[in-house]
């Protein structure tokens, strides 16, 4: 089905403002995307910053079994792991 009365010049006048608005919105979105991309690409590490600290061993419960640790004189003594009492309800 075709439109009963088509006046292209009249329709062009009616659609001019919305088309300009869409073009402006697209331009703003493009500028923001380019700015965001440039921020992502141009980030450089600070030369005076300290290097990241070495990762420490994860803390947690000690392993079960015969575990020994060196003493000041270089010998190893077994560590005693005591059972923790369970909380009663």
ZADO-1210 file (C-alpha; in nm, 4 decimals, padded with zeros to 6 digits):
<atoms>
<atom x="00.0000" y="00.0000" z="00.0000" code="UNK" pos="1"/>
<atom x="00.1390" y="00.3402" z="-00.0886" code="UNK" pos="2"/>
<atom x="00.1000" y="00.6701" z="00.0921" code="UNK" pos="3"/>
<atom x="-00.1996" y="00.8657" z="-00.0406" code="UNK" pos="4"/>
<atom x="-00.0319" y="01.2039" z="-00.0486" code="UNK" pos="5"/>
<atom x="00.3468" y="01.2246" z="-00.0736" code="UNK" pos="6"/>
<atom x="00.5100" y="01.5618" z="-00.0622" code="UNK" pos="7"/>
<atom x="00.8852" y="01.5012" z="-00.0379" code="UNK" pos="8"/>
<atom x="00.9733" y="01.8661" z="00.0220" code="UNK" pos="9"/>
<atom x="00.7269" y="01.8930" z="00.3112" code="UNK" pos="10"/>
<atom x="00.8520" y="01.5660" z="00.4648" code="UNK" pos="11"/>
<atom x="01.2132" y="01.6784" z="00.4335" code="UNK" pos="12"/>
<atom x="01.1302" y="01.9933" z="00.6344" code="UNK" pos="13"/>
<atom x="00.9540" y="01.7882" z="00.9055" code="UNK" pos="14"/>
<atom x="01.2382" y="01.5388" z="00.9400" code="UNK" pos="15"/>
<atom x="01.5262" y="01.7874" z="00.9298" code="UNK" pos="16"/>
<atom x="01.5457" y="01.8556" z="01.3081" code="UNK" pos="17"/>
<atom x="01.5299" y="01.4889" z="01.4204" code="UNK" pos="18"/>
<atom x="01.7925" y="01.3892" z="01.1639" code="UNK" pos="19"/>
<atom x="02.0246" y="01.6680" z="01.2799" code="UNK" pos="20"/>
<atom x="01.9687" y="01.5618" z="01.6421" code="UNK" pos="21"/>
<atom x="02.0575" y="01.1999" z="01.5611" code="UNK" pos="22"/>
<atom x="02.3706" y="01.3117" z="01.3768" code="UNK" pos="23"/>
<atom x="02.4801" y="01.5282" z="01.6723" code="UNK" pos="24"/>
<atom x="02.4153" y="01.2422" z="01.9185" code="UNK" pos="25"/>
<atom x="02.6154" y="01.0036" z="01.7003" code="UNK" pos="26"/>
<atom x="02.9005" y="01.2541" z="01.6781" code="UNK" pos="27"/>
<atom x="02.9080" y="01.3024" z="02.0552" code="UNK" pos="28"/>
<atom x="02.9089" y="00.9245" z="02.1086" code="UNK" pos="29"/>
<atom x="03.1950" y="00.8858" z="01.8600" code="UNK" pos="30"/>
<atom x="03.4000" y="01.1589" z="02.0298" code="UNK" pos="31"/>
<atom x="03.3455" y="00.9984" z="02.3728" code="UNK" pos="32"/>
<atom x="03.4442" y="00.6543" z="02.2426" code="UNK" pos="33"/>
<atom x="03.7610" y="00.7944" z="02.0853" code="UNK" pos="34"/>
<atom x="03.8475" y="00.9763" z="02.4098" code="UNK" pos="35"/>
<atom x="03.7895" y="00.6614" z="02.6138" code="UNK" pos="36"/>
<atom x="04.0048" y="00.4603" z="02.3743" code="UNK" pos="37"/>
<atom x="04.2853" y="00.7149" z="02.3936" code="UNK" pos="38"/>
<atom x="04.2741" y="00.7026" z="02.7755" code="UNK" pos="39"/>
<atom x="04.3031" y="00.3250" z="02.7671" code="UNK" pos="40"/>
<atom x="04.5913" y="00.3191" z="02.5181" code="UNK" pos="41"/>
<atom x="04.7995" y="00.6076" z="02.6517" code="UNK" pos="42"/>
<atom x="04.8158" y="00.4941" z="03.0158" code="UNK" pos="43"/>
<atom x="05.1826" y="00.4558" z="03.1075" code="UNK" pos="44"/>
<atom x="05.3201" y="00.3298" z="03.4366" code="UNK" pos="45"/>
<atom x="05.4801" y="00.5821" z="03.6670" code="UNK" pos="46"/>
<atom x="05.8582" y="00.5508" z="03.6370" code="UNK" pos="47"/>
<atom x="05.9114" y="00.6542" z="03.9991" code="UNK" pos="48"/>
<atom x="05.6629" y="00.4038" z="04.1379" code="UNK" pos="49"/>
<atom x="05.7833" y="00.1131" z="04.3463" code="UNK" pos="50"/>
<atom x="05.7638" y="-00.2282" z="04.1832" code="UNK" pos="51"/>
<atom x="05.4762" y="-00.4433" z="04.3021" code="UNK" pos="52"/>
<atom x="05.5418" y="-00.6328" z="04.6224" code="UNK" pos="53"/>
<atom x="05.6075" y="-01.0036" z="04.5978" code="UNK" pos="54"/>
<atom x="05.3063" y="-01.2168" z="04.6734" code="UNK" pos="55"/>
<atom x="05.3131" y="-01.3604" z="05.0203" code="UNK" pos="56"/>
<atom x="05.2299" y="-01.7210" z="05.0857" code="UNK" pos="57"/>
<atom x="04.8609" y="-01.7684" z="05.1423" code="UNK" pos="58"/>
<atom x="04.7587" y="-01.7692" z="05.5052" code="UNK" pos="59"/>
<atom x="04.5561" y="-02.0562" z="05.6339" code="UNK" pos="60"/>
<atom x="04.5639" y="-02.3597" z="05.8502" code="UNK" pos="61"/>
<atom x="04.8987" y="-02.5361" z="05.8725" code="UNK" pos="62"/>
<atom x="04.9373" y="-02.8674" z="05.6959" code="UNK" pos="63"/>
<atom x="04.8998" y="-03.1791" z="05.9049" code="UNK" pos="64"/>
<atom x="05.1946" y="-03.4100" z="05.9554" code="UNK" pos="65"/>
<atom x="05.5550" y="-03.3722" z="06.0591" code="UNK" pos="66"/>
<atom x="05.6393" y="-03.0081" z="05.9967" code="UNK" pos="67"/>
<atom x="05.9708" y="-02.8666" z="06.1059" code="UNK" pos="68"/>
<atom x="06.1198" y="-02.5212" z="06.1008" code="UNK" pos="69"/>
<atom x="06.4839" y="-02.4180" z="06.1218" code="UNK" pos="70"/>
<atom x="06.6059" y="-02.2636" z="06.4447" code="UNK" pos="71"/>
<atom x="06.8712" y="-01.9972" z="06.4905" code="UNK" pos="72"/>
<atom x="07.1557" y="-02.2499" z="06.5005" code="UNK" pos="73"/>
<atom x="07.0404" y="-02.4129" z="06.1741" code="UNK" pos="74"/>
<atom x="06.8870" y="-02.7290" z="06.3195" code="UNK" pos="75"/>
<atom x="06.5268" y="-02.8237" z="06.2703" code="UNK" pos="76"/>
<atom x="06.2831" y="-02.8904" z="06.5484" code="UNK" pos="77"/>
<atom x="05.9364" y="-03.0329" z="06.4947" code="UNK" pos="78"/>
<atom x="05.6491" y="-02.7945" z="06.5427" code="UNK" pos="79"/>
<atom x="05.3652" y="-02.9027" z="06.7668" code="UNK" pos="80"/>
<atom x="05.0227" y="-02.8326" z="06.6260" code="UNK" pos="81"/>
<atom x="04.7587" y="-02.8313" z="06.8947" code="UNK" pos="82"/>
<atom x="04.3977" y="-02.9109" z="06.8181" code="UNK" pos="83"/>
<atom x="04.1652" y="-02.6177" z="06.8645" code="UNK" pos="84"/>
<atom x="03.8561" y="-02.6930" z="07.0719" code="UNK" pos="85"/>
<atom x="03.5351" y="-02.6852" z="06.8743" code="UNK" pos="86"/>
<atom x="03.2751" y="-02.4362" z="06.9937" code="UNK" pos="87"/>
<atom x="02.9795" y="-02.6027" z="07.1593" code="UNK" pos="88"/>
<atom x="02.6267" y="-02.5041" z="07.0707" code="UNK" pos="89"/>
</atoms>
